[in-house]
Amino acid sequence: MPVSTQTRSGEPPAALRHDWTREELRALFALPLPELIFRAQAVHRQYFDPREVQISTLLSIKTGGCPEDCAYCPQSAHYDTGVEAAKPMDVAVALTAARAARAAGASRFCMGAAWRSPKDRDLDAVCDMVAGVRELGMESCVTLGMLTPAQAARLKSAGLDYYNHNLDTSPEFYGDIITTRTYRDRLETLAHVRDAGIKLCCGGIIGMGEDLEDRVGLIEMLATLPVHPESVPVNMLVQVAGTPLAGTRRLDPIDFVRMIAVARIAMPASMVRLSAGRQEMSDETQALCFLAGANSIFSGDKLLTTANPEHERDMLLFDRLGLVAMPL
């Protein structure tokens, strides 16, 4: 998605900032909701058509058996969630799913594998999938865990557009959620991806029991990177029985809307992706998220292993709100 070089009024958009402080971000979170959404929508319109929402599809190409202990994840081998470890998907099966997603209006196809980090031989099939998705004229994104510089370079050569590797939460709260991989590990993979010339898809999850300061801390980490992630997924925790976070206090939907709005203001040229958790959101909550600057959703009845609204429901909501799918 090309970023506009001028506002809809013909003026150049506000300059991107990489010096956000926690104090400034706290102040944004504290604004009355109408004021916060007004500011976020004003920024959003400087860079994007406010009617357009990118439709993305996410496919699990290797499910279950992950050695990481992420407390939110049903694919972790540490927890009994009913998700069985499976072999990697065949290239032909993945590309059939990509063609179906394109026919349904998706312009971005994302593929996720439950690995701590891929083996070099694993990349053979992944690179073929990436090349096939690109041949369909779609944006390609993969999430495979930690990467070496050589692996990132190989994915770039295959034509990969985006690599997803979320920070998940603030540095301070991270250790309460994951112990098998450090925050530094995640930042190093982001650097390898960026050095290879691949765009970053990097965001986090809220509703895991973190406090406001942790949400501030996550936005600060993302918005002070040397280059903002071109894609910022904002996920609401999907509670899965068997994971440590099952039974966590439910998130106030307005707090989720605030997270979307602050992400939009702090990273105005990024795609802000309304990601996991939509199955449990009302249409009204999703409408507020779009008003606050979200401009991408994942369409399809499943996100890796958890439920997601059906495509028909999303299209009905788009019709009600006057939104349109972002073109290929």
N, C-alpha and C positions, 0 to 999 in steps of 0.2 A: 504494500500500500504506500504510494508516494506521499510524502508530507508536503502540504501546501507551503509555498514561500510567501504568501500574502494572506491577509485576512479577507473575509467576505466583503469587507468595505473597501478593499484595495490597499490597506495599510500593511506593512510587514508585521508578522506576529511577534509577540513578546519573546525576548531572548530566553533560551533555556538556561536554567541555573543548576549548578552542581555544588552549591555552598549552603544548602538548606541546613538549618540548625534544629535541634530538638525543640528549642523554645518556640521557634516559628511554627513548627508543625503542630505542637501542642495547641498553639493559639488557633490554628485552623480547625482542629478537632473540636475546640470549645465554642466555635461560632454557632449562633442560632441556625437551625437546619435550613430555613429559607435563604439566609445569607450565604451559607456554605454552598448550597446547590446553585445559587445564582452565580457565584464566582467560578465554580467548576464548569458550568455551562458556558459562561463567557469565554473561558480559556479553551474549552472544547471546540467552540465554533471558530476559533482562530486557526485551527489546524485540520479540522474534519468537517464533513457534511453531517450535521446533527441527525439527519434522517437515516443515515446508512449504518448498518450493523454487519460486520463480517460474520459469516457462518463458517464454523470450523467443525471438523469431525475428528474424534480421537479414537484410535484403535489400539487394543492391546496385542502386540505381536509376540510377546513372551510373558505368560501370566504365571504368577505365584512362585513360591520358593525363594523369595529374596532373602539374603542373609542379613540385611539391615534390620534394625529394631524400631523404625519410625512408629511412634505410638498411635498414629492415626491410620496406619496402612493395613488393609485386609490381606495384602499380598506378602506380608512379612512371614518368614518361616518360624518366627518366634511365637506366633499367636495361632490359636485354633479358631479360624473364622469360616471354615467350609470352603475356602478357595484352594483348589488343588494345583500343584505345580504342573505346568504343561511344557511341552517342547516348543521351540520357536516356530512361528507360523511360516508356511511356505510363501515364497514371493508372489506366486500367482494368486493365492487366496487374498493376500493383502492388497494387491492391485485391483482385484475384483471389487473389494470393499471401497477402494478409492474411486473407482469409476461410478459406483452407486452413489457415493457421497457427492461427487461432482454433479450427477444427474439431479440430485435433490437440492442443488443450489450452493453447496459448499465450495469455497474458494481456497480453503486451507485444509491440508490433511496432516494430522499429527499421529505419530506412532510411538508407543511406549513399551519398554521392556523392563521386566522386574529383575534387573541386575544391579549388583553393587557397582560394577564396572564391566564393560564388555571385553571379551577376549578378542584378540585381533581376528580370529577366524569367524567370530560372530558378525563382524562388520561386512563380510562378503555379501550376505543376504540383505543386510540393512542398506548398503550402498545401492544394490539393485532396486530395492523398494524406492529409495529416494529418487533415483534416476527415472523410474517409471512414473512416479507422482509428478515430477517436473515435466515429463512428456505430455501429461494430461493438461498442462497449463495451470496447475495448482501450486500454491505455496507448500513447501514441505517443512515439517518440523519433527524432530525425534527427541526422546528422552530416554537415555540408556544408563544413567548413573555417571560416575566419575570418568573423565577422559584424560588420556595422555596427550601431549602436544601432537604426536604423530597421528593418533587416532582422530583428533580434531581436523588435522590437515587432510586426512583421507576422506572424511565426510564432506569437507569443503570441495574436494576434487570431484566427488559424486554429484555435487550441485545442491547440497543442503542449504536451505534458506535460514532456518532457525534451529537453535538447540535449546531445549527446555531444561533448566536446572534451577529449581526454586531454592531460595534461602529459608523459606518456611516461616520464620519468625525473627525476633530480635536476637542478637548475640547473647543477651542475658538469659533469655528463656529457652534457648535452643537445647541446652543440656537436659532440660526437663522432658524433652520430646524425643531426642535421639542421642544415643551414646556410641553408636558404631561408626559414626563419621563426624568429623569436626566441622565447625563453621569455616575454618581455614581451608579444609578440603574442598568445600563448596566454592569458596572464592577462587581457589586455584583453578578449578575446572572452568569457572566463568572466564578467567584470564586466558586459559588455553583456547577456549572457543572464540573469544574476541580476537586473539592474536592470529587465529587461522582465517579471520575474515568472515565468520559466520555471525549472523545476528543473534542477540540474546532474547530468550523468553524466560523471564525470571520474576517470580512474585512470591506469594506466601498463602498461608491459611490462617483464618481467624475463627475464634470460637473454640480454641483448644484449652481454654482456661487461663490464657494470657490476660494481662491487664492493659489499660490504655497506653502505658509507657512502652509496652512491648510492640504495640501497633505503631506508635511513633517511631520506635527504634528500627522496625522493619522498613518503613518508608524512608527514613534517613539513610539506611544502608543502600537502598536502591537508587535514591535520588542524588546521592553524592558519588556514585560510581563515575569514572572519567567520561563514560558515555552512558546515557540512560539505556536500560533494556528497551529494545524496540517493541517488546511485547511484555505486558505486566499482567499475568493472571492473578486474580483475587478470588480465592476459594473460601467457602464457608465449610467448616468441618462437617463431613458426613459421618455420623456415628455408626460404627459397625460392631455388632456383637462379637466379643472375643478379643477386641483390641482394648488397650488400657484406657483409651479415651471414651469408650462407650459409657454413657451415663453422665457425661460432662454437662454442666448447666447450659441450657440452650442460649444461643446468642440472640440478643435483641436485634431484629431486622434493621432498625434505624442505625444501630452501630455499624452494621455492614454497609449501609448506604454511605455513611460518613467515611468509611475506609475507601470506597470507590471514589468519592469526591476529592479526598485529600491526595490520593494517588494521581488523579487527573490534574490537579493543580500543580503538584510537584513535578510531574513528568508529562507535560502537555502534549508532546509530539508522539508519545507512545500509544500503542494500542492497549487499552485497558480492558482486560478480558473477564467478563462475568462468567466464572468457571464452575467448579463443583458446588453443590448445594442447592441448585435451582429447583430440583425436584420438590424440595420442602418450602420453597418460596412462593408467596402469593403472586398473582399477576401484578398487584399494586406495588409490591416490593421491587419486582423486576423493573417496572415502569420508572420508579424512583431511581434505580441504578442507571438506567439509560439516560435519565435527565441529569444525573450526576456525572456523566461522562463515560460510562461503559459503552464500548462500541464493538464488542465481539462476544459471541456465545458459542458453546459447543452444542451441536444439534445431533440428535440420535438418542436411542433409548438407553444407552449405556455409556458411562465414562470409565474406561478400563474395566472395573468390576462392579461399580455402583450405578444405581438407577439415575436416569436423566430424563427430562421431559421429552415426549415424543415430538417428532418433527412437525406433525400437524398442529399440535398445541402451540408450538412456537410461531408458526405461520399465522394462526388465528390471532395471537397476541400482537404480532407485527401489524396485521390489518387493523386491529382496534386502535393501535397507537400511531398509525400512519408511518411506520418504519418500513424500510426496504433493505433487501440483502445487498451488501456491498458487491459490486460486479467483480468478475474474475480479472 
